[in-house]
Amino acid sequence: MDGFDLMEKLSEITGGRFYEGETKKLKETFTLIAEELRHQYRLGFYPDELKRDGSVHALQVKVGLPDVSVRSRREYLAK
């Protein structure tokens, strides 16, 4: 796995986004990032004490609105 594939996979696992860009297009890339940051929400939750078993649990976030994109982790470690 090369660096490109690793960064793409890391962004997918963490619910982030991977931006590929050339040095000459950095301004465009940073404009996209700034625009996205202005229109995002952060959600969090705390699992019950009884479920803090150190295992990996599936996680799914759904939104009931049209034209909305959701990026999130697909799992979490209950510690």
C-alpha positions, 0 to 999 in steps of 0.5 A: 500500500502506497502513501496515497492509498494509506491516506485515502483509507485513513480518511475513510476509516475515520469518517474524514475526507481525502483531498487530492491536489497538486501544488498549483491547486492548493488555493482551490483545495483550501477553499473547498476545505474552508467551505466544508468546515462552515457547513458541518456538524459534529456529533458525539455520544458516550456508551453506557458504562455496562457496554465499555467492554474494550471491544469494537462496536458498529456505528451508523449515522443516518439523516432523514434529509434529502441532499445531505451527505454523512461521513462518519466512523463505521465503528468505535472501540468501547473503552 
